[in-house]
Amino acid sequence: MDSSKSPAGLVESALEESAQERLRELKGADIIIGIPSYNNGESIGRVIKAAELGLAKYFPRHRGVIVISEGGEIEGTRQAVDALKDKNYFENSFIAKPSSETEILVTKYRGASGKGTAIKAVFEAAKILNVKAGCMLDSDLRSISPEWIELLISPVLIKDFGFVTPYYSRHKYDGTITNMIAYPLTWSLYGRRVRQPIGGDFGFSLGLIESLLMKDVWGTDIARFGIDIWMTTVAICESFKICQSFLGAKIHDDKDPGKDLSPMFTQVVGTIFSLMDIYKEKWITVKGSRPTAIFGFESEFAPKPLDVDIENMIGKFKDNVSSFIPVWEKVLEKENCDKLQEVAKMDSTHFELPIELWIKSLHDFAFAYTRLVDGLSAVEIIESLVPIYYAMVASFVRKTQNLDSHQAEELINEQCTVFEKLKPYLVNRWSSERQGGQ
């Protein structure tokens, strides 16, 4: 096989030739742990330690390989690995060192810049090694423990699951894209209650990654922030066994959702909408929803507090109404557009975006995005959704200010049931207008 080709033989491999050669020299492994990184030399050492300790403690009879897929400056990552050579953290953790030292491979991935390409390199490495199971870990984690390795790998090795998603304890305002969009849409569209469908820490089988590598998405925007929701959706729609593992609190580099939305919103939401079109024959027929098994011990955690500026988000909604109305009039049903303008006139002290209006608006945007209605571009459509998203987050924050995280979680789940209840609105619009356009 030409080393410049991926295992699928479709596009250039994300793995450097030297990395491919080293992996072949290893002549196989049982477990792979992938760590996508972008200049995370300062934090990645903790993640590597947890990975090594977890392999030694929970899988001492299995041969493990750690692959760090770097998208930035590789020297800082190599220095972080070199700093761990004394391995004294095994003795300090009362965990016996493995009989043979775990291979740690640092490689700079090739291809489009983004997390998806970093993950693709790990998947290709897993295929070369012909592993039985693997997991992926974010490189900026501060709350990781060796137990995460067991919780992400064991369901694959022991119970034959294809995909293991994380189940975190998070602050009620951490992960608002997940809470307001990704979680409820995965629940209502595909009928599976997967709490963290865009979680960066997950377990996988060889069968799943072989299926993912065959898909022609690795040069698209999915190969950036959209990769996590894409994998979850593919796993559900293509009937892989899915479960969740309780990992406790997730402490990482978090931000006020109203201060820095970043390209992540465009890429995640755009991917969700695109997948709705790809898998339309699946979700249109799905009725109701069912829970997804959770492994691990669900103990109580107190996530790190996260301050949110409500007035800032309300202002970002109100200040952008006039400039986005021309787009909203094309995207939204008239009743929804009129109601949004009424919400914009509310006094900030009584501000509320009704959940039903948010859901119907989101459904309208999903349809418009896949059809590019009235000549609007995908970017224009997503950008005009952002102020409404800010309004929804502000409304949620106002409702939950005096609630603890557990109570706020109950409200999020209640909102998901409303998404499920209003699914016929989306199905009717999608079906009738698509037929009308044929």
PAROZA-22693 format. One record per residue: x, y, z of N, C-alpha, C in turn. Coordinates in steps of 0.2 Angstrom, whole numbers, plus 5000, padded with zeros to 4 digits. Last residue first. Layout:
N
   n.c1   n.c2   n.c3   ca.c1   ca.c2   ca.c3   c.c1   c.c2   c.c3
      X      Y      Z       X       Y       Z      X      Y      Z
...
***
This chain:
438
   n.c1   n.c2   n.c3   ca.c1   ca.c2   ca.c3   c.c1   c.c2   c.c3
   4801   5098   4974    4804    5093    4969   4800   5094   4962
   4797   5107   4983    4802    5109    4979   4805   5104   4974
   4787   5100   4990    4785    5105    4985   4790   5108   4981
   4794   5091   4997    4790    5088    4991   4788   5094   4987
   4800   5100   5006    4804    5097    5002   4800   5094   4996
   4788   5105   5012    4792    5109    5008   4797   5106   5004
   4784   5093   5019    4779    5096    5014   4783   5101   5009
   4795   5088   5027    4792    5084    5022   4788   5088   5016
   4798   5099   5035    4803    5096    5031   4800   5092   5025
   4786   5102   5041    4789    5107    5037   4794   5104   5032
   4784   5090   5048    4779    5092    5043   4782   5098   5038
   4795   5089   5056    4794    5084    5051   4789   5086   5046
   4794   5100   5064    4800    5099    5060   4798   5094   5054
   4782   5097   5071    4783    5104    5067   4788   5103   5062
   4785   5085   5077    4780    5085    5071   4781   5092   5067
   4793   5089   5088    4796    5086    5082   4791   5086   5076
   4788   5094   5100    4787    5098    5094   4790   5095   5088
   4792   5084   5109    4784    5085    5108   4783   5089   5102
   4805   5085   5109    4802    5079    5107   4795   5080   5105
   4806   5098   5115    4809    5096    5108   4806   5090   5105
   4801   5094   5127    4797    5099    5123   4800   5098   5116
   4811   5086   5132    4805    5083    5131   4800   5088   5127
   4821   5096   5134    4822    5091    5129   4815   5087   5127
   4816   5103   5144    4816    5106    5138   4817   5101   5132
   4819   5093   5154    4812    5095    5153   4811   5099   5146
   4832   5094   5154    4829    5088    5152   4822   5089   5150
   4834   5106   5159    4837    5105    5153   4833   5099   5150
   4829   5105   5172    4826    5109    5167   4828   5108   5160
   4838   5096   5178    4831    5094    5177   4827   5098   5172
   4849   5104   5178    4849    5098    5174   4842   5096   5173
   4845   5113   5188    4846    5116    5181   4846   5110   5176
   4846   5104   5199    4840    5107    5197   4840   5110   5190
   4860   5102   5199    4856    5096    5198   4849   5099   5196
   4865   5115   5201    4867    5112    5194   4862   5106   5193
   4852   5125   5209    4859    5122    5209   4860   5118   5202
   4845   5141   5205    4844    5133    5205   4852   5131   5206
   4844   5154   5203    4844    5152    5210   4843   5144   5211
   4845   5155   5189    4850    5158    5193   4850   5156   5201
   4837   5150   5179    4841    5145    5184   4846   5148   5188
   4832   5159   5172    4827    5155    5175   4831   5150   5180
   4843   5166   5167    4838    5170    5171   4834   5165   5175
   4848   5156   5159    4852    5158    5164   4847   5162   5169
   4838   5155   5149    4840    5149    5153   4843   5151   5159
   4840   5168   5143    4833    5166    5146   4834   5160   5151
   4853   5167   5138    4851    5172    5143   4845   5170   5147
   4851   5157   5128    4855    5156    5134   4854   5161   5140
   4842   5164   5120    4840    5157    5123   4844   5156   5129
   4850   5174   5115    4843    5176    5119   4841   5169   5123
   4860   5168   5109    4861    5171    5114   4855   5173   5119
   4852   5162   5098    4855    5158    5103   4857   5161   5109
   4849   5174   5092    4843    5170    5095   4846   5165   5100
   4862   5178   5087    4858    5182    5092   4852   5178   5095
   4864   5166   5078    4868    5167    5084   4865   5172   5089
   4857   5165   5066    4855    5162    5072   4858   5163   5078
   4865   5172   5057    4859    5176    5059   4855   5172   5065
   4875   5163   5055    4877    5170    5058   4870   5173   5061
   4868   5154   5047    4871    5152    5054   4872   5158   5058
   4865   5161   5036    4860    5158    5040   4862   5157   5047
   4878   5165   5031    4873    5170    5033   4868   5167   5037
   4883   5152   5028    4886    5156    5033   4882   5162   5036
   4876   5147   5018    4876    5144    5024   4878   5148   5030
   4867   5161   5009    4873    5157    5010   4872   5153   5017
   4851   5162   5001    4856    5164    5007   4861   5159   5007
   4842   5160   4991    4849    5162    4989   4854   5164   4995
   4830   5155   4997    4831    5162    4994   4838   5164   4993
   4838   5143   5007    4832    5146    5005   4834   5153   5002
   4847   5131   5008    4849    5138    5006   4844   5142   5003
   4843   5119   5013    4840    5121    5007   4843   5127   5004
   4849   5118   5025    4850    5113    5021   4847   5114   5014
   4845   5130   5031    4852    5129    5030   4853   5123   5025
   4831   5129   5033    4834    5134    5028   4841   5133   5026
   4830   5119   5042    4828    5118    5035   4831   5123   5031
   4837   5125   5053    4839    5119    5050   4837   5117   5043
   4828   5136   5055    4835    5137    5053   4838   5131   5050
   4817   5129   5060    4816    5133    5053   4823   5134   5051
   4822   5124   5071    4819    5119    5066   4819   5123   5059
   4824   5136   5079    4829    5131    5077   4828   5126   5071
   4811   5140   5080    4815    5144    5076   4821   5140   5074
   4805   5130   5088    4803    5131    5081   4807   5135   5077
   4813   5132   5099    4813    5126    5096   4811   5126   5089
   4810   5145   5103    4817    5143    5102   4817   5137   5097
   4796   5144   5106    4799    5148    5100   4806   5147   5098
   4797   5135   5117    4793    5133    5111   4796   5137   5105
   4803   5143   5126    4807    5137    5124   4803   5135   5117
   4803   5161   5125    4799    5154    5126   4803   5148   5123
   4814   5171   5132    4813    5168    5125   4809   5161   5127
   4813   5185   5142    4812    5177    5142   4811   5175   5134
   4815   5198   5154    4817    5195    5147   4816   5187   5147
   4813   5207   5163    4808    5202    5162   4809   5198   5156
   4824   5215   5163    4822    5212    5169   4817   5207   5169
   4824   5220   5150    4829    5215    5152   4827   5212   5158
   4808   5221   5142    4813    5224    5147   4817   5219   5149
   4805   5216   5125    4805    5215    5132   4810   5219   5136
   4808   5217   5112    4805    5223    5115   4804   5222   5122
   4811   5204   5108    4816    5210    5108   4814   5216   5111
   4799   5198   5108    4804    5196    5113   4809   5202   5113
   4794   5203   5095    4791    5205    5102   4795   5204   5108
   4803   5197   5087    4803    5204    5087   4799   5207   5093
   4798   5184   5089    4805    5186    5090   4806   5193   5091
   4785   5184   5083    4786    5183    5090   4793   5185   5093
   4788   5186   5069    4785    5191    5073   4786   5190   5081
   4795   5174   5067    4798    5180    5066   4795   5186   5070
   4784   5165   5069    4790    5164    5073   4794   5171   5073
   4775   5168   5059    4773    5169    5066   4779   5169   5071
   4782   5166   5047    4780    5172    5049   4779   5173   5057
   4796   5155   5049    4789    5155    5048   4787   5162   5050
   4813   5161   5044    4808    5159    5049   4801   5159   5046
   4820   5165   5032    4822    5159    5036   4816   5156   5040
   4816   5178   5028    4817    5172    5023   4817   5165   5027
   4816   5185   5040    4810    5185    5036   4810   5179   5031
   4830   5184   5044    4825    5180    5048   4818   5180   5044
   4835   5193   5035    4837    5186    5034   4832   5182   5038
   4830   5205   5039    4829    5203    5032   4831   5196   5031
   4834   5205   5053    4827    5204    5051   4826   5202   5044
   4847   5208   5057    4846    5202    5054   4838   5200   5052
   4847   5222   5061    4851    5220    5055   4850   5213   5052
   4838   5222   5071    4836    5225    5065   4841   5223   5059
   4844   5213   5081    4838    5212    5078   4837   5215   5071
   4856   5216   5088    4856    5213    5081   4850   5212   5077
   4853   5221   5100    4856    5225    5096   4857   5223   5089
   4846   5210   5106    4842    5216    5105   4846   5220   5099
   4857   5201   5108    4851    5199    5104   4848   5205   5102
   4867   5207   5115    4869    5205    5108   4863   5202   5104
   4859   5210   5126    4861    5216    5122   4863   5213   5115
   4859   5197   5132    4852    5201    5130   4854   5206   5125
   4872   5196   5134    4869    5192    5130   4862   5194   5127
   4875   5206   5144    4879    5206    5138   4875   5202   5133
   4866   5202   5154    4865    5208    5151   4869   5209   5144
   4873   5190   5159    4866    5190    5156   4865   5196   5152
   4887   5184   5160    4885    5191    5159   4878   5191   5155
   4892   5171   5171    4889    5173    5165   4886   5180   5165
   4904   5161   5179    4900    5167    5179   4898   5169   5172
   4905   5146   5186    4906    5149    5179   4901   5155   5179
   4913   5135   5197    4908    5140    5196   4910   5144   5189
   4916   5118   5195    4919    5124    5196   4914   5130   5193
   4905   5106   5202    4909    5109    5196   4911   5116   5198
   4905   5095   5213    4903    5102    5213   4907   5105   5208
   4897   5079   5212    4903    5083    5211   4900   5090   5211
   4892   5063   5218    4891    5070    5217   4897   5074   5217
   4894   5048   5207    4894    5052    5213   4893   5059   5212
   4890   5036   5199    4888    5043    5198   4888   5046   5205
   4901   5025   5192    4898    5027    5199   4896   5034   5198
   4899   5016   5176    4902    5020    5181   4898   5022   5187
   4888   5019   5162    4892    5015    5166   4896   5019   5171
   4872   5020   5156    4877    5024    5159   4881   5019   5163
   4862   5018   5141    4865    5015    5147   4871   5019   5149
   4851   5030   5136    4857    5027    5134   4860   5024   5141
   4833   5030   5134    4839    5032    5138   4845   5028   5135
   4823   5035   5119    4825    5030    5125   4832   5032   5128
   4809   5043   5112    4816    5042    5113   4817   5037   5119
   4797   5046   5098    4799    5045    5105   4807   5045   5106
   4801   5040   5082    4796    5043    5087   4798   5041   5094
   4808   5042   5066    4809    5040    5074   4804   5044   5078
   4807   5046   5053    4802    5040    5056   4803   5039   5063
   4816   5056   5052    4809    5057    5051   4804   5052   5053
   4828   5050   5054    4825    5054    5060   4818   5055   5058
   4831   5043   5042    4831    5040    5048   4827   5043   5053
   4830   5051   5031    4826    5046    5031   4826   5042   5038
   4840   5061   5035    4833    5063    5035   4828   5057   5035
   4854   5061   5035    4850    5055    5039   4843   5057   5039
   4858   5072   5028    4860    5066    5026   4856   5060   5029
   4851   5082   5035    4849    5081    5028   4852   5074   5026
   4857   5082   5047    4849    5081    5047   4847   5079   5040
   4870   5085   5044    4868    5078    5046   4861   5077   5046
   4868   5099   5043    4870    5095    5037   4868   5087   5038
   4865   5102   5057    4860    5103    5051   4862   5099   5045
   4877   5098   5063    4871    5095    5065   4866   5096   5059
   4886   5107   5056    4887    5100    5055   4880   5096   5057
   4882   5119   5061    4882    5118    5053   4882   5110   5052
   4885   5118   5074    4878    5118    5072   4877   5117   5065
   4899   5117   5073    4895    5112    5077   4888   5112   5074
   4903   5128   5066    4905    5122    5064   4901   5116   5067
   4897   5139   5073    4896    5138    5066   4897   5131   5064
   4903   5137   5086    4896    5137    5085   4894   5136   5078
   4917   5138   5084    4914    5132    5086   4907   5132   5085
   4923   5150   5082    4920    5147    5076   4917   5140   5078
   4916   5159   5096    4922    5156    5092   4918   5153   5086
   4911   5166   5107    4907    5160    5104   4912   5156   5100
   4914   5173   5121    4918    5171    5115   4915   5165   5112
   4904   5178   5129    4910    5182    5128   4914   5180   5122
   4894   5170   5133    4892    5176    5129   4898   5180   5127
   4899   5159   5139    4896    5158    5133   4894   5164   5129
   4914   5161   5147    4908    5164    5147   4905   5163   5140
   4924   5146   5146    4923    5153    5145   4916   5155   5146
   4937   5134   5151    4930    5136    5150   4929   5143   5149
   4948   5122   5150    4948    5129    5149   4941   5131   5147
   4941   5110   5162    4945    5112    5157   4945   5119   5156
   4935   5097   5171    4938    5104    5172   4943   5105   5166
   4921   5088   5173    4926    5090    5168   4928   5097   5169
   4918   5076   5186    4918    5083    5184   4923   5084   5178
   4913   5060   5180    4914    5065    5186   4914   5072   5183
   4911   5051   5170    4918    5052    5172   4919   5058   5177
   4901   5038   5166    4901    5043    5170   4909   5045   5173
   4899   5034   5149    4902    5032    5155   4903   5038   5160
   4886   5027   5138    4889    5033    5142   4893   5030   5148
   4885   5018   5123    4884    5019    5130   4887   5025   5132
   4879   5009   5108    4882    5015    5111   4880   5015   5119
   4882   4999   5094    4880    4999    5101   4883   5005   5105
   4878   5006   5078    4883    5004    5083   4880   5004   5090
   4868   5011   5068    4867    5005    5073   4873   5002   5077
   4870   5022   5061    4872    5016    5058   4872   5010   5063
   4865   5032   5070    4861    5031    5064   4863   5024   5060
   4875   5032   5080    4868    5031    5082   4864   5028   5075
   4887   5035   5073    4886    5029    5078   4879   5027   5079
   4883   5047   5067    4885    5041    5063   4884   5035   5067
   4882   5055   5079    4877    5054    5075   4877   5048   5070
   4895   5054   5084    4890    5052    5088   4884   5051   5084
   4903   5060   5074    4904    5053    5076   4898   5050   5080
   4897   5073   5073    4897    5069    5068   4898   5061   5070
   4901   5078   5085    4894    5077    5084   4893   5073   5078
   4915   5079   5083    4912    5075    5089   4905   5073   5087
   4918   5087   5072    4919    5080    5072   4916   5076   5077
   4916   5101   5071    4910    5097    5070   4911   5089   5071
   4928   5108   5072    4924    5107    5078   4918   5102   5077
   4934   5099   5058    4936    5104    5063   4932   5103   5069
   4929   5091   5049    4936    5089    5051   4939   5095   5056
   4918   5097   5044    4917    5092    5049   4924   5090   5053
   4922   5104   5033    4922    5108    5040   4921   5103   5045
   4932   5091   5024    4927    5096    5025   4927   5100   5032
   4940   5080   5023    4943    5087    5020   4938   5092   5021
   4933   5070   5028    4939    5072    5032   4942   5078   5029
   4922   5064   5022    4921    5070    5026   4927   5073   5028
   4918   5051   5016    4922    5056    5013   4920   5063   5016
   4922   5036   5026    4917    5041    5024   4921   5048   5022
   4930   5027   5031    4928    5026    5024   4924   5032   5022
   4932   5030   5044    4938    5031    5040   4935   5031   5032
   4920   5025   5050    4921    5032    5050   4927   5034   5045
   4923   5011   5049    4917    5014    5046   4918   5021   5045
   4934   5010   5057    4934    5008    5050   4929   5011   5046
   4929   5014   5069    4933    5018    5066   4934   5016   5059
   4920   5003   5072    4917    5010    5072   4922   5014   5068
   4929   4992   5074    4923    4992    5069   4921   4999   5067
   4936   4995   5085    4940    4996    5078   4934   4996   5073
   4927   5006   5096    4929    5000    5093   4933   5001   5087
   4930   5019   5108    4928    5017    5102   4931   5010   5100
   4926   5033   5120    4929    5026    5118   4927   5024   5112
   4931   5050   5123    4926    5045    5121   4930   5038   5119
   4930   5067   5125    4933    5061    5128   4929   5055   5126
   4923   5078   5120    4930    5076    5117   4933   5070   5120
   4906   5078   5117    4911    5077    5122   4918   5075   5118
   4894   5080   5110    4900    5083    5107   4906   5083   5112
   4884   5073   5117    4886    5071    5110   4891   5074   5107
   4881   5070   5132    4887    5074    5129   4888   5071   5122
   4869   5062   5133    4870    5069    5137   4876   5073   5134
   4858   5055   5123    4865    5055    5124   4867   5062   5127
   4845   5047   5120    4847    5052    5125   4854   5052   5127
   4839   5045   5104    4843    5043    5109   4845   5049   5114
   4831   5049   5093    4828    5045    5098   4833   5042   5104
   4835   5058   5084    4837    5051    5083   4835   5046   5088
   4828   5070   5087    4829    5068    5080   4830   5061   5080
   4829   5072   5102    4822    5072    5098   4823   5069   5091
   4842   5070   5105    4837    5066    5109   4831   5066   5104
   4849   5078   5097    4851    5071    5097   4845   5067   5100
   4843   5090   5101    4842    5088    5095   4844   5081   5094
   4847   5091   5115    4840    5091    5113   4839   5088   5106
   4862   5092   5113    4859    5087    5117   4851   5086   5115
   4864   5103   5104    4866    5096    5102   4863   5091   5106
   4857   5115   5111    4856    5112    5104   4858   5105   5103
   4858   5118   5124    4853    5121    5120   4852   5118   5113
   4869   5110   5128    4863    5110    5132   4857   5113   5128
   4880   5112   5119    4877    5106    5120   4870   5106   5123
   4881   5126   5121    4879    5123    5114   4877   5116   5115
   4885   5127   5134    4878    5129    5132   4876   5127   5125
   4895   5122   5143    4893    5118    5138   4886   5120   5135
   4891   5128   5159    4896    5126    5155   4893   5121   5149
   4881   5132   5167    4882    5136    5162   4888   5134   5157
   4881   5122   5177    4875    5123    5174   4876   5127   5168
   4896   5112   5177    4892    5118    5179   4886   5119   5174
   4895   5094   5175    4897    5101    5173   4893   5106   5176
   4899   5078   5175    4896    5083    5180   4899   5090   5178
   4898   5069   5160    4901    5073    5165   4897   5076   5170
   4900   5056   5151    4894    5058    5155   4898   5062   5161
   4906   5052   5134    4907    5054    5141   4900   5056   5144
   4902   5037   5125    4902    5044    5125   4903   5046   5133
   4908   5024   5115    4907    5026    5122   4907   5034   5123
   4904   5013   5103    4905    5020    5105   4903   5021   5112
   4902   4999   5103    4905    5002    5097   4908   5009   5099
   4903   4987   5115    4900    4993    5113   4905   4996   5107
   4907   4974   5122    4906    4975    5114   4903   4981   5112
   4910   4973   5135    4903    4972    5133   4902   4974   5125
   4924   4973   5136    4920    4968    5139   4913   4967   5137
   4929   4983   5127    4932    4977    5128   4928   4971   5131
   4920   4994   5128    4921    4991    5122   4924   4984   5122
   4919   4996   5142    4913    4994    5138   4914   4992   5132
   4933   4999   5144    4930    4993    5147   4924   4991   5143
   4937   5012   5140    4939    5006    5136   4935   5000   5138
   4931   5022   5149    4930    5023    5142   4932   5016   5137
   4935   5017   5161    4928    5019    5160   4926   5019   5152
   4949   5016   5161    4944    5010    5162   4937   5011   5160
   4952   5029   5160    4954    5025    5155   4950   5018   5155
   4947   5036   5171    4944    5037    5165   4946   5032   5159
   4956   5032   5181    4949    5028    5181   4946   5030   5174
   4966   5041   5181    4967    5035    5178   4961   5031   5177
   4958   5057   5178    4961    5052    5182   4962   5046   5178
   4956   5074   5174    4956    5068    5172   4960   5063   5177
   4955   5088   5175    4951    5084    5180   4952   5076   5179
   4960   5095   5166    4963    5096    5172   4960   5091   5177
   4964   5094   5148    4960    5091    5154   4964   5092   5160
   4968   5097   5136    4968    5102    5141   4965   5100   5147
   4967   5086   5127    4974    5088    5129   4974   5093   5135
   4954   5074   5128    4956    5081    5126   4963   5082   5130
   4956   5057   5122    4956    5062    5127   4958   5069   5125
   4949   5042   5116    4952    5049    5114   4951   5053   5120
   4953   5024   5115    4949    5030    5118   4953   5037   5116
   4949   5008   5109    4953    5014    5110   4949   5019   5113
   4952   4990   5105    4948    4996    5108   4953   5002   5108
   4960   4982   5098    4954    4979    5100   4949   4985   5103
   4970   4987   5084    4968    4987    5091   4961   4984   5092
   4979   4987   5073    4973    4982    5073   4971   4981   5080
   4988   4996   5069    4990    4992    5075   4984   4987   5076
   4981   5003   5059    4988    4999    5058   4990   4994   5063
   4970   5008   5066    4969    5002    5061   4976   4999   5059
   4976   5017   5074    4973    5011    5077   4972   5006   5072
   4981   5026   5065    4986    5022    5069   4983   5016   5072
   4969   5031   5060    4973    5027    5056   4978   5023   5059
   4965   5037   5072    4961    5032    5069   4965   5027   5064
   4974   5047   5073    4974    5042    5078   4970   5036   5076
   4971   5055   5061    4978    5052    5062   4978   5046   5067
   4958   5059   5065    4959    5054    5059   4966   5051   5060
   4961   5068   5075    4958    5062    5077   4958   5057   5071
   4967   5078   5067    4970    5075    5072   4967   5068   5074
   4956   5081   5059    4961    5078    5056   4966   5075   5061
   4947   5087   5069    4945    5081    5065   4951   5077   5062
   4953   5098   5073    4953    5093    5078   4951   5086   5074
   4964   5106   5061    4958    5105    5064   4958   5099   5068
   4969   5109   5044    4970    5110    5051   4964   5109   5055
   4971   5096   5033    4967    5102    5035   4968   5103   5042
   4987   5087   5034    4980    5088    5031   4977   5095   5034
   4995   5077   5046    4995    5081    5040   4988   5082   5037
   5001   5079   5063    4996    5076    5058   4997   5080   5052
   5015   5074   5071    5012    5080    5068   5008   5078   5062
   5017   5063   5085    5017    5064    5078   5013   5071   5076
   5023   5053   5097    5021    5060    5095   5022   5061   5088
   5020   5039   5106    5021    5041    5099   5019   5048   5098
   5024   5029   5118    5021    5035    5117   5024   5038   5111
   5022   5012   5124    5025    5017    5118   5021   5023   5118
   5025   5008   5141    5020    5010    5136   5023   5014   5130
   5038   4996   5145    5035    5003    5145   5030   5004   5139
   5033   4980   5151    5036    4984    5146   5033   4991   5145
   5027   4978   5163    5033    4974    5162   5037   4978   5156
   5021   4993   5171    5020    4988    5167   5027   4984   5165
   5023   4997   5189    5025    4999    5182   5023   4992   5177
   5009   4997   5200    5015    4994    5197   5016   4996   5190
   5004   5011   5209    5002    5007    5203   5009   5004   5201
   5005   5021   5218    5004    5014    5221   5002   5010   5215
   5008   5034   5214    5001    5032    5213   4999   5025   5216
   5021   5034   5216    5017    5039    5220   5010   5037   5219
   5025   5025   5206    5026    5023    5213   5022   5028   5218
   5022   5032   5195    5019    5025    5196   5019   5024   5203
   5029   5044   5195    5022    5044    5196   5018   5037   5197
   5041   5042   5190    5040    5041    5197   5033   5042   5199
   5046   5042   5177    5040    5037    5178   5039   5037   5186
   5056   5049   5170    5058    5045    5176   5052   5041   5179
   5050   5055   5158    5054    5048    5158   5056   5045   5164
   5043   5066   5157    5040    5060    5160   5044   5054   5161
   5049   5075   5148    5049    5076    5156   5046   5071   5160
   5046   5070   5136    5053    5069    5139   5053   5070   5146
   5033   5075   5134    5034    5068    5135   5041   5066   5138
   5037   5089   5133    5032    5087    5139   5033   5079   5140
   5044   5089   5122    5048    5090    5128   5043   5088   5134
   5034   5086   5113    5040    5081    5114   5043   5082   5120
   5027   5098   5114    5024    5092    5116   5029   5086   5117
   5037   5107   5109    5034    5108    5115   5031   5102   5118
   5038   5102   5096    5044    5102    5100   5041   5103   5108
   5027   5105   5087    5028    5098    5090   5034   5098   5096
   5015   5117   5086    5023    5116    5087   5024   5109   5091
   5000   5109   5081    5004    5115    5082   5012   5114   5082
   4994   5097   5081    4993    5101    5075   4997   5108   5076
   4998   5080   5085    4999    5087    5086   4998   5091   5080
   4993   5067   5093    4992    5070    5087   4992   5077   5087
   5000   5054   5102    4998    5061    5102   4999   5064   5095
   4996   5039   5107    4997    5042    5101   4995   5050   5102
   5000   5025   5116    4998    5032    5116   5000   5036   5110
   4996   5008   5117    5000    5013    5114   4997   5020   5114
   4997   4992   5126    4994    4999    5125   4999   5003   5121
   4992   4976   5128    4998    4980    5126   4995   4987   5123
   4986   4969   5143    4985    4972    5137   4990   4976   5135
   4987   4967   5156    4989    4961    5152   4988   4963   5144
   4983   4978   5163    4990    4976    5163   4992   4970   5158
   4973   4988   5164    4974    4983    5158   4981   4981   5158
   4972   4995   5175    4966    4992    5173   4967   4987   5167
   4985   5000   5177    4981    4998    5183   4976   4993   5181
   4991   5004   5165    4995    4999    5169   4990   4996   5175
   4981   5013   5160    4983    5006    5156   4986   5001   5161
   4982   5023   5170    4976    5019    5168   4977   5012   5165
   4995   5027   5168    4993    5024    5174   4987   5020   5173
   4994   5033   5155    4999    5027    5157   4997   5024   5163
   4984   5042   5157    4983    5037    5152   4988   5031   5153
   4989   5051   5166    4983    5047    5168   4982   5041   5163
   5001   5055   5159    5001    5052    5165   4995   5047   5167
   4994   5062   5149    4998    5057    5147   4999   5052   5153
   4988   5073   5156    4984    5068    5152   4988   5062   5151
   4999   5079   5161    4994    5077    5166   4990   5071   5162
   5005   5084   5149    5008    5079    5153   5004   5076   5158
   4997   5094   5144    4997    5087    5141   5000   5082   5145
   4999   5107   5147    4994    5103    5151   4994   5096   5149
   5009   5112   5140    5009    5114    5147   5004   5109   5151
   5007   5109   5127    5013    5106    5130   5012   5107   5138
   4997   5111   5117    4995    5110    5124   5001   5107   5128
   4997   5114   5103    5001    5118    5107   4999   5117   5115
   4985   5104   5102    4987    5110    5098   4990   5115   5103
   4981   5087   5100    4984    5092    5104   4985   5098   5099
   4973   5071   5104    4973    5077    5099   4976   5083   5103
   4977   5057   5109    4977    5063    5112   4978   5069   5107
   4972   5040   5111    4974    5046    5106   4973   5052   5110
   4977   5024   5114    4974    5030    5118   4977   5036   5113
   4973   5008   5110    4976    5014    5108   4973   5020   5112
   4976   4991   5114    4973    4997    5115   4977   5003   5113
   4984   4981   5108    4977    4979    5110   4973   4986   5111
   4994   4980   5093    4993    4982    5100   4986   4981   5102
   5007   4978   5080    5001    4977    5084   5000   4979   5091
   5021   4980   5077    5017    4974    5076   5011   4972   5080
   5029   4990   5078    5027    4988    5084   5023   4981   5084
   5032   4994   5065    5037    4990    5069   5034   4987   5075
   5020   5001   5062    5021    4994    5059   5027   4990   5063
   5024   5013   5069    5018    5009    5071   5018   5002   5068
   5034   5017   5062    5035    5015    5069   5030   5011   5071
   5028   5020   5049    5034    5015    5050   5035   5013   5057
   5020   5030   5053    5017    5024    5050   5022   5018   5051
   5029   5040   5056    5024    5037    5061   5021   5031   5059
   5035   5043   5044    5039    5040    5050   5035   5037   5055
   5024   5048   5037    5027    5041    5035   5031   5038   5041
   5011   5055   5047    5017    5055    5043   5020   5048   5042
   4994   5053   5044    4999    5051    5048   5006   5052   5044
   4983   5055   5036    4985    5061    5041   4991   5059   5045
   4984   5051   5019    4985    5049    5026   4986   5055   5030
   4974   5057   5006    4980    5057    5009   4980   5055   5017
   4960   5047   5003    4963    5053    5003   4970   5052   5006
   4957   5033   5001    4953    5038    4998   4957   5045   4997
   4961   5021   5007    4963    5022    5000   4960   5028   4997
   4958   5019   5020    4952    5018    5016   4955   5019   5008
   4970   5021   5026    4968    5014    5025   4962   5013   5021
   4977   5034   5014    4974    5032    5021   4972   5024   5020
   4993   5035   5006    4986    5034    5006   4984   5032   5013
   5007   5035   5007    5003    5042    5007   4996   5042   5007
   5011   5023   5006    5010    5025    5013   5007   5032   5013
   5002   5011   4996    5006    5017    4996   5005   5021   5003
   5004   4994   5000    5000    5000    5000   5004   5006   5000
***
